[in-house]
Amino acid sequence: MNNTLICYVRNIFPPTVKIKWTKNRETIKSDDDPFEKMIPGSDGMFQFFSRLGLVPRDGDIYSCIVEHETLKEPVVRYFGEFCSSAYNSTRGNWMGFTPLGVFWANIYNRDPWDPEQRKVEQLILLAAPSLKLTSVKQPSGTHPALLLCSAYNFYPQDIELTWFQNGQEVTSGVSSTEVLSDGDLYYQIHSYLEYSPKLGEEISCMVEHVSLSEPLVQAWDPPHSLPWSERVKIVLGTLFLVVGLTMLAIGYVKHKKHSAALCTIGQGKLVIMPSQCYKINEHL
């Protein structure tokens, strides 16, 4: 039976990480530069999901090895070494990874009360999603802008994200990740929208989930202040302009003083200056 292992890495910054999968201590897969697959978190940090398809066999030990510049040494997590059986929430049944684990998995799967217990757990553990809108990319030339709508920390995993533009549902330019497990019971999902910003338009993202009495909607509020880099450019430009005008004024004053020193009064009725002359009063 094919299965998927997920190595979930969160609280990443800067968004550069190396991930390596091993099977029985031999490398079988590497994600050396997954920057484009990084997902911004709700706290400004980044997160990443690395997946490995496998067919579980007795005795196989898998590991996910994570390297990052903030770590003194790689972090390693194992699968299969201490886990004899586990409940597969996607398939809705128990799985065994050792002879003893297979034995207990078969007992749990034949227990008619086990599925009912799972349903009760789902009702008790309902968790409403938190919603966040983020600008991933600003428009540039012919390239559109890119918005990200993220729903975090919800349970169970069934959820629906919908984009709206001026009250109308948007389907073109939309792409979404699958529902991603946090590894701690809860889930998250991310949806992207490519669009060309227009004056006065309204963009919003709506999430529907069993934990919500009504859909949760969040409107996109574009930042009114300029990005930091643009503000720095404006401040520096203004500073250079002020310095230039000050130097120009100082130069003009020095020039006027120098011109006044060169002025001479002739024996006639004229005052001679380097750039101009004019009549003086007769009583002079």
C-alpha positions in Angstrom: 0.0 0.0 0.0 1.5 3.4 -1.1 1.8 6.0 1.7 3.3 9.5 2.0 5.6 10.7 4.7 5.6 14.5 5.3 8.5 16.3 6.9 7.1 19.6 8.2 9.6 22.4 9.0 8.4 25.7 10.4 9.8 28.9 12.0 12.3 29.2 9.1 14.2 32.5 8.6 15.9 33.3 6.4 13.9 31.1 4.0 16.8 28.8 3.0 16.9 25.2 4.2 18.2 21.8 3.1 16.2 18.7 3.6 17.4 15.1 3.0 15.4 11.9 3.3 17.1 8.6 4.2 16.0 5.0 4.2 18.0 2.7 6.5 20.7 5.4 6.6 21.0 5.7 2.8 20.0 9.0 1.1 17.0 8.6 -1.2 15.8 12.1 -1.8 17.1 15.7 -1.3 15.5 19.2 -1.4 18.6 21.4 -1.6 17.0 24.7 -2.6 13.2 24.7 -1.9 12.9 28.5 -1.8 10.1 28.7 -4.3 8.1 26.1 -2.3 8.4 28.1 0.9 5.1 29.2 2.5 5.0 32.4 4.6 3.7 31.8 8.1 1.2 33.9 10.1 4.1 35.2 12.2 6.4 36.4 9.4 8.5 33.2 9.5 8.4 30.6 6.7 7.5 26.9 6.6 8.1 24.0 4.2 6.6 20.6 3.5 8.7 17.9 2.0 7.0 14.7 0.9 8.2 11.2 0.4 6.2 8.4 -1.2 6.8 4.9 0.2 5.5 1.4 0.7 6.0 0.5 4.4 7.9 -2.7 5.0 8.7 -4.3 8.3 12.1 -3.1 9.6 12.5 -0.1 7.3 13.6 3.1 9.1 13.1 6.5 7.4 14.5 9.8 8.5 14.2 13.4 7.6 17.3 15.5 8.1 17.0 19.3 8.2 19.9 21.7 7.8 19.7 25.5 8.3 22.2 28.3 9.0 20.7 28.9 12.5 21.2 25.3 13.6 24.5 24.2 15.1 23.9 20.7 13.8 21.2 19.1 11.6 17.9 18.1 13.1 16.8 14.5 12.5 13.4 12.9 12.9 12.8 9.2 12.4 9.8 7.1 11.2 9.5 3.4 11.8 12.0 3.0 14.6 9.6 3.5 17.5 6.2 3.5 15.7 4.5 0.0 15.6 1.1 1.2 14.5 -0.7 4.5 13.7 -4.1 5.8 12.8 -4.3 7.1 9.2 -6.7 10.0 9.3 -6.8 10.2 5.5 -7.8 6.6 4.9 -9.7 6.3 8.2 -8.1 3.1 9.4 -5.2 1.8 11.5 -1.9 0.7 10.0 0.8 -1.6 11.5 4.5 -1.3 10.8 5.7 -4.2 12.8 4.2 -7.7 13.3 2.8 -6.7 16.7 1.6 -3.4 15.2 -0.2 -5.2 12.4 -1.9 -7.5 15.0 -3.2 -4.5 16.9 -4.2 -2.6 13.8 -6.4 -5.5 12.7 -8.1 -5.6 16.0 -8.7 -1.8 16.0 -10.0 -1.9 12.4 -12.5 -4.7 13.3 -13.7 -2.8 16.4 -17.2 -1.3 15.5 -16.8 1.4 18.2 -13.5 2.7 16.9 -15.0 4.7 14.0 -17.6 6.2 16.4 -14.9 7.2 18.8 -13.1 9.0 16.0 -16.3 10.9 15.1 -16.7 12.0 18.8 -13.1 13.1 18.9 -13.6 15.2 15.8 -16.6 16.9 17.4 -14.7 17.6 20.6 -11.6 18.8 18.8 -13.2 21.2 16.4 -10.8 24.1 15.7 -11.8 27.2 13.7 -9.3 28.5 11.1 -7.5 31.8 11.4 -7.4 33.7 8.1 -4.6 35.9 6.8 -4.1 37.8 3.5 -0.6 38.6 2.3 0.9 40.3 -0.7 3.5 37.9 -2.2 4.4 39.9 -5.3 3.8 43.5 -6.4 2.8 44.2 -10.0 5.7 44.9 -12.3 5.2 45.9 -16.0 3.0 43.2 -17.6 3.4 40.9 -14.6 0.3 40.8 -12.3 0.3 41.1 -8.5 0.1 37.9 -6.4 -2.0 37.6 -3.2 -1.9 34.8 -0.7 -4.8 33.7 1.4 -3.8 31.4 4.3 -6.0 29.5 6.7 -4.2 28.1 9.8 -4.8 25.8 12.8 -8.1 24.2 11.8 -9.6 20.8 12.4 -11.0 18.7 10.8 -9.2 19.1 7.5 -12.3 19.6 5.2 -12.3 23.3 4.2 -13.1 25.6 1.3 -11.3 28.9 0.3 -12.9 31.2 -2.2 -11.7 34.5 -3.8 -14.0 37.4 -4.5 -13.4 40.5 -6.6 -16.0 43.3 -6.3 -18.4 40.8 -4.8 -18.1 38.3 -7.7 -16.4 34.9 -7.2 -13.0 34.6 -9.0 -11.9 31.3 -10.5 -9.3 32.4 -13.1 -5.7 33.0 -11.8 -6.4 31.0 -8.7 -4.2 28.2 -7.5 -4.2 26.4 -4.1 -2.1 24.0 -2.1 -3.6 20.8 -0.8 -4.6 20.7 2.8 -1.4 20.4 4.8 -1.0 18.7 8.1 0.9 20.6 10.9 1.9 17.4 12.5 0.1 18.3 15.6 -3.5 17.4 14.7 -4.3 20.8 13.0 -4.1 21.7 9.4 -3.4 24.6 7.1 -4.1 25.5 3.4 -2.9 28.3 1.1 -4.6 29.8 -2.0 -2.9 32.2 -4.5 -4.6 34.9 -6.6 -3.0 36.6 -9.6 -4.6 39.9 -10.4 -4.0 43.3 -11.9 -4.8 46.0 -9.3 -7.4 48.6 -10.2 -8.4 51.8 -8.4 -11.4 51.2 -6.2 -11.7 47.5 -6.6 -12.4 45.2 -3.6 -10.6 41.8 -3.2 -11.6 39.4 -0.4 -11.0 35.8 0.6 -13.7 33.6 2.2 -13.2 30.4 4.2 -15.9 27.9 5.0 -15.4 25.3 7.7 -17.6 23.0 9.9 -16.3 24.9 13.0 -17.7 28.2 11.7 -21.4 29.2 12.2 -21.0 31.4 9.1 -18.3 31.9 6.5 -15.3 33.9 7.5 -14.4 36.7 5.1 -11.3 38.9 5.1 -10.9 41.9 2.7 -7.6 42.8 1.2 -6.4 46.2 2.6 -3.5 47.4 0.5 -0.8 49.1 2.5 -1.1 52.8 2.3 2.6 53.5 3.1 5.3 52.9 0.6 7.7 50.0 1.0 10.8 50.7 3.1 13.1 50.7 0.1 11.0 53.3 -1.6 10.8 55.5 1.5 14.6 55.3 1.8 14.9 56.5 -1.8 12.6 59.4 -1.2 14.4 60.4 2.0 17.8 60.3 0.4 16.5 62.2 -2.7 15.0 64.9 -0.5 18.2 65.1 1.6 20.4 65.5 -1.5 18.0 68.2 -2.8 18.2 70.2 0.4 22.0 69.9 0.5 22.2 71.0 -3.1 19.9 74.0 -2.6 21.9 75.0 0.5 25.2 74.9 -1.3 23.7 76.9 -4.2 22.4 79.6 -1.7 25.8 79.7 0.0 27.5 80.1 -3.4 25.2 82.9 -4.4 25.8 84.8 -1.2 29.5 84.5 -1.5 29.3 85.7 -5.1 27.3 88.8 -4.1 29.8 89.7 -1.4 32.7 89.3 -3.8 30.8 91.5 -6.4 30.2 94.2 -3.8 33.9 94.3 -2.9 34.7 95.0 -6.6 32.4 97.9 -6.8 34.1 101.3 -7.3 32.6 104.8 -7.3 33.9 106.8 -10.3 34.4 110.5 -10.4 31.3 110.8 -12.6 27.7 110.0 -11.8 28.0 106.2 -12.2 28.5 103.2 -9.8 30.4 100.5 -11.7 29.7 96.9 -10.8 31.0 93.8 -12.6 27.6 92.9 -14.1 25.6 96.1 -14.1 25.7 99.9 -13.7 23.1 102.4 -12.7 22.8 106.1 -12.1 23.2 107.4 -8.6 21.4 110.4 -7.0 22.7 113.8 -8.0 23.6 114.8 -4.5 26.3 112.1 -4.5 
